[in-house]
Amino acid sequence: MKLLQELLHKERFSDTEQSIVDFLLEHHHDVAGLSARQLAEKSYTSSASVVRFCQRLGFKGYADFKVRFVAEAMQTDVEQGITLSMSNRDTVPSVIDKVTRLSMDTIQETRYLTDPAMLVRAVHLIEQASCVDFYAIGNNKHLADIASYAFLQTGKFSTTHHTAASLYMQAMATEKGRIGFLISRTGENKRLVEIAYELQKRKAKFILLTAEKDSTLAHLAEETLVVAAADRFNELGSFVFLSGAKYMIDLLFGILLTHHYKDAVERHNAFHRAYSVSN
């Protein structure tokens, strides 16, 4: 909650800025639907003051600020201090509520982090490739399996391997026209960094799915798909990444499906006719 924490440090703001901050914190559920002009009117300031305030906090403008603010506001209730942390005092109903809220917040923040243009560029790379080679280690291997099967339904061939040796061998065997798809929460996995350098040496492009946009792998990737950062969601960080990453894969699948809808439907129907007969 880095932005919300900054806003709570009142001593750093001017009187005009504090008027904006006070409104944001008191009416955070309403901010998503407000323009800069509307926020200015409600905080008794000006549109120029709102924009300067956002830029002072490191954002390009109000639109970028609103994306981050709304995403963080959905994770916590500033007025009531709701927390999603787990403890041995939690009951089964409270765990159900917290995990449900956590899943929803993860998807919502990932949605706000997602630039449609970024998805378009990633899909273009996938569609132009003869095959998508997935690289994932540990808990992320099943994400690669899910993505590979989803892409296959749209007619896009892919490969997945489950050992570090076979992943590295796959990178060494990369041919022109193929594209890599690396999945790493931190973007610093040593094995995947080695694989990334191997792909780079062979002039092969790769897409990265991660929670850290300023990581070693992100700087090497052709395109980086960023999901909700785990450190914003307490001790369930790995769960957060898996939820956000699955959502991002679903977005890619959805776009690919719309681009190849007719063929995908025909393939789906043919598969089920053949499968039902064989069983």
C-alpha positions as CSV (number, residue, x, y, z in Angstrom):
1,M,0.0,0.0,0.0
2,K,2.8,2.4,-0.8
3,L,0.6,5.2,-2.2
4,L,-1.9,5.1,0.6
5,Q,0.9,5.2,3.1
6,E,2.3,8.3,1.4
7,L,-1.1,10.0,1.5
8,L,-1.4,9.3,5.2
9,H,1.8,11.4,6.0
10,K,0.0,14.7,6.3
11,E,3.1,16.8,7.1
12,R,4.4,16.6,3.6
13,F,1.4,18.3,1.9
14,S,0.4,21.9,1.3
15,D,-3.0,23.1,2.4
16,T,-4.3,22.7,-1.2
17,E,-2.8,19.2,-1.5
18,Q,-4.2,18.2,1.9
19,S,-7.7,19.1,0.7
20,I,-7.3,16.7,-2.2
21,V,-5.8,14.0,0.1
22,D,-8.6,14.4,2.7
23,F,-11.3,13.9,0.0
24,L,-9.4,10.9,-1.5
25,L,-9.2,9.1,1.8
26,E,-12.7,9.9,2.9
27,H,-14.3,9.0,-0.4
28,H,-12.0,6.4,-1.9
29,H,-14.8,4.2,-3.1
30,D,-16.0,7.1,-5.4
31,V,-12.7,8.0,-7.0
32,A,-12.9,5.5,-9.9
33,G,-15.7,7.4,-11.4
34,L,-14.3,10.9,-11.0
35,S,-12.4,13.0,-13.6
36,A,-9.7,15.4,-12.6
37,R,-12.2,18.3,-12.9
38,Q,-14.7,16.5,-10.7
39,L,-12.2,15.7,-8.1
40,A,-11.1,19.3,-8.1
41,E,-14.7,20.5,-7.6
42,K,-15.3,18.1,-4.7
43,S,-12.0,18.9,-2.9
44,Y,-12.5,22.7,-3.5
45,T,-9.3,23.0,-5.5
46,S,-8.6,23.2,-9.2
47,S,-7.9,20.8,-12.0
48,A,-4.4,22.2,-12.3
49,S,-3.8,21.6,-8.6
50,V,-5.0,18.0,-9.0
51,V,-2.6,17.3,-11.9
52,R,0.4,18.9,-10.1
53,F,-0.4,16.9,-7.0
54,C,-0.3,13.7,-9.0
55,Q,2.9,14.6,-10.7
56,R,4.5,15.5,-7.4
57,L,3.8,11.9,-6.3
58,G,5.6,10.6,-9.4
59,F,2.8,10.0,-11.8
60,K,2.5,11.3,-15.3
61,G,-0.9,12.7,-14.5
62,Y,-4.3,12.1,-12.9
63,A,-5.2,9.1,-15.0
64,D,-2.1,7.2,-13.9
65,F,-2.6,8.2,-10.3
66,K,-6.2,7.1,-10.3
67,V,-5.3,3.6,-11.5
68,R,-2.9,3.1,-8.7
69,F,-5.1,4.7,-6.0
70,V,-8.2,2.8,-6.9
71,A,-6.2,-0.5,-7.1
72,E,-4.8,0.1,-3.6
73,A,-8.1,1.4,-2.2
74,M,-9.8,-1.9,-3.2
75,Q,-7.3,-3.9,-1.1
76,T,-7.9,-2.1,2.2
77,D,-10.5,0.1,3.9
78,V,-8.8,3.2,5.1
79,E,-11.6,4.1,7.5
80,Q,-12.2,0.7,9.1
81,G,-8.7,-0.8,8.9
82,I,-9.8,-4.1,7.3
83,T,-6.8,-6.5,6.9
84,L,-6.5,-9.7,4.9
85,S,-3.7,-11.1,7.1
86,M,-4.3,-14.6,8.5
87,S,-3.8,-15.7,12.1
88,N,-4.6,-18.7,14.3
89,R,-7.6,-16.8,15.5
90,D,-9.3,-17.0,12.1
91,T,-12.4,-19.1,11.8
92,V,-13.4,-21.1,8.7
93,P,-16.0,-18.4,7.7
94,S,-13.3,-15.6,8.1
95,V,-10.8,-17.6,6.0
96,I,-13.4,-18.0,3.3
97,D,-14.1,-14.3,3.3
98,K,-10.5,-13.3,3.3
99,V,-9.4,-15.7,0.6
100,T,-12.4,-14.6,-1.5
101,R,-11.6,-11.0,-1.0
102,L,-7.9,-11.6,-1.7
103,S,-8.7,-13.3,-5.0
104,M,-11.0,-10.6,-6.1
105,D,-8.5,-7.8,-5.1
106,T,-5.7,-9.6,-7.0
107,I,-7.7,-9.7,-10.2
108,Q,-8.9,-6.1,-9.7
109,E,-5.4,-4.7,-9.2
110,T,-4.0,-6.8,-12.1
111,R,-6.8,-5.3,-14.2
112,Y,-5.8,-1.8,-13.3
113,L,-2.2,-2.6,-14.0
114,T,-3.0,-4.0,-17.4
115,D,-2.4,-1.7,-20.4
116,P,-4.5,-2.9,-23.4
117,A,-1.8,-1.9,-25.8
118,M,0.6,-4.2,-23.9
119,L,-1.7,-7.1,-24.3
120,V,-2.1,-6.3,-28.0
121,R,1.7,-6.3,-28.5
122,A,2.0,-9.6,-26.6
123,V,-0.7,-11.3,-28.6
124,H,0.9,-10.1,-31.8
125,L,4.2,-11.7,-30.8
126,I,2.4,-14.9,-30.0
127,E,0.4,-14.9,-33.2
128,Q,3.5,-14.2,-35.3
129,A,5.5,-17.1,-33.7
130,S,5.5,-20.6,-35.2
131,C,5.5,-22.0,-31.6
132,V,5.4,-20.7,-28.0
133,D,8.0,-22.3,-25.7
134,F,7.0,-22.0,-22.0
135,Y,9.6,-21.7,-19.3
136,A,8.5,-22.0,-15.7
137,I,9.9,-23.6,-12.5
138,G,8.4,-24.8,-9.3
139,N,4.8,-23.7,-8.5
140,N,4.6,-21.9,-11.8
141,K,4.9,-25.0,-13.9
142,H,1.2,-25.7,-13.8
143,L,0.5,-22.2,-15.1
144,A,2.6,-23.1,-18.1
145,D,0.5,-26.2,-18.6
146,I,-2.7,-24.2,-18.4
147,A,-1.5,-21.6,-20.8
148,S,-0.2,-24.1,-23.3
149,Y,-3.5,-26.0,-23.4
150,A,-5.4,-22.7,-23.7
151,F,-3.3,-21.5,-26.6
152,L,-3.6,-24.9,-28.3
153,Q,-7.4,-24.4,-28.3
154,T,-6.9,-21.3,-30.4
155,G,-4.6,-23.1,-32.8
156,K,-1.3,-21.9,-31.4
157,F,1.3,-24.7,-30.9
158,S,3.4,-24.6,-27.7
159,T,5.8,-26.7,-25.7
160,T,6.2,-27.2,-21.9
161,H,8.9,-29.1,-20.0
162,H,9.0,-29.7,-16.2
163,T,12.8,-30.1,-15.5
164,A,15.4,-27.5,-15.4
165,A,17.6,-29.5,-17.7
166,S,14.9,-29.9,-20.4
167,L,14.1,-26.2,-20.1
168,Y,17.7,-25.2,-20.7
169,M,18.0,-27.7,-23.6
170,Q,14.8,-26.2,-25.1
171,A,16.4,-22.8,-25.0
172,M,19.5,-24.1,-26.7
173,A,17.4,-25.7,-29.4
174,T,15.4,-22.5,-30.1
175,E,14.9,-21.9,-33.8
176,K,14.0,-18.7,-35.7
177,G,10.3,-18.0,-35.6
178,R,9.7,-19.4,-32.1
179,I,9.0,-17.2,-29.0
180,G,9.7,-17.9,-25.4
181,F,7.2,-17.3,-22.6
182,L,8.8,-17.1,-19.1
183,I,6.8,-17.1,-15.9
184,S,8.6,-15.8,-12.8
185,R,7.0,-14.0,-9.8
186,T,10.2,-12.2,-8.8
187,G,11.8,-11.9,-12.3
188,E,15.1,-13.0,-10.6
189,N,15.0,-16.8,-10.8
190,K,18.6,-17.8,-11.4
191,R,17.7,-20.7,-13.8
192,L,15.3,-18.6,-15.8
193,V,17.8,-15.7,-16.0
194,E,20.3,-18.2,-17.5
195,I,17.7,-19.3,-20.0
196,A,16.9,-15.7,-20.8
197,Y,20.5,-15.0,-21.6
198,E,20.6,-18.2,-23.8
199,L,17.6,-17.0,-25.7
200,Q,19.1,-13.5,-26.1
201,K,22.3,-15.1,-27.4
202,R,20.3,-16.9,-30.0
203,K,18.4,-13.6,-30.8
204,A,15.2,-15.2,-29.7
205,K,12.5,-13.0,-28.2
206,F,10.5,-13.8,-25.1
207,I,7.5,-12.6,-23.1
208,L,7.7,-12.4,-19.4
209,L,4.8,-12.9,-16.9
210,T,5.8,-11.5,-13.5
211,A,4.9,-9.4,-10.5
212,E,8.1,-7.3,-10.7
213,K,8.4,-5.0,-13.7
214,D,11.9,-3.7,-12.6
215,S,13.7,-7.1,-12.5
216,T,16.5,-8.7,-14.5
217,L,14.1,-10.7,-16.6
218,A,11.9,-7.7,-17.2
219,H,14.8,-5.8,-18.6
220,L,15.6,-8.6,-21.0
221,A,12.1,-9.4,-22.1
222,E,10.5,-8.2,-25.4
223,E,7.2,-7.7,-23.6
224,T,6.5,-7.8,-19.8
225,L,3.0,-8.7,-18.5
226,V,2.8,-7.4,-14.9
227,V,0.3,-8.8,-12.4
228,A,-0.5,-7.8,-8.8
229,A,2.7,-7.5,-6.7
230,A,2.8,-10.1,-4.0
231,D,4.4,-7.8,-1.3
232,R,1.2,-5.8,-1.2
233,F,-0.8,-8.7,0.1
234,N,0.9,-10.1,3.2
235,E,2.0,-13.6,3.7
236,L,-0.1,-15.1,0.9
237,G,2.2,-13.7,-1.8
238,S,2.6,-16.8,-3.9
239,F,-1.1,-17.4,-3.9
240,V,-1.6,-13.8,-5.1
241,F,0.8,-14.3,-8.0
242,L,-0.8,-17.5,-9.1
243,S,-4.3,-15.9,-9.1
244,G,-3.1,-12.8,-11.0
245,A,-1.0,-14.9,-13.5
246,K,-4.0,-17.2,-14.2
247,Y,-6.1,-14.1,-14.9
248,M,-3.5,-12.7,-17.3
249,I,-3.4,-16.0,-19.1
250,D,-7.2,-15.9,-19.4
251,L,-6.9,-12.5,-20.9
252,L,-4.4,-13.7,-23.5
253,F,-6.6,-16.7,-24.3
254,G,-9.7,-14.5,-24.6
255,I,-8.0,-12.2,-27.1
256,L,-6.5,-15.1,-29.1
257,L,-10.0,-16.7,-29.2
258,T,-11.7,-13.6,-30.6
259,H,-9.0,-13.4,-33.3
260,H,-9.4,-17.1,-34.3
261,Y,-13.0,-17.7,-33.2
262,K,-14.4,-19.6,-36.2
263,D,-11.5,-22.0,-36.4
264,A,-11.5,-22.5,-32.6
265,V,-15.2,-23.4,-32.6
266,E,-14.8,-25.8,-35.5
267,R,-11.8,-27.4,-33.8
268,H,-13.7,-27.6,-30.5
269,N,-16.7,-29.3,-32.1
270,A,-14.5,-31.7,-34.1
271,F,-12.6,-32.7,-31.0
272,H,-15.7,-33.4,-29.0
273,R,-17.2,-35.5,-31.8
274,A,-14.0,-37.5,-32.1
275,Y,-13.6,-37.8,-28.3
276,S,-17.2,-38.9,-27.6
277,V,-16.9,-41.6,-30.3
278,S,-13.7,-42.9,-29.0
279,N,-15.1,-43.1,-25.5
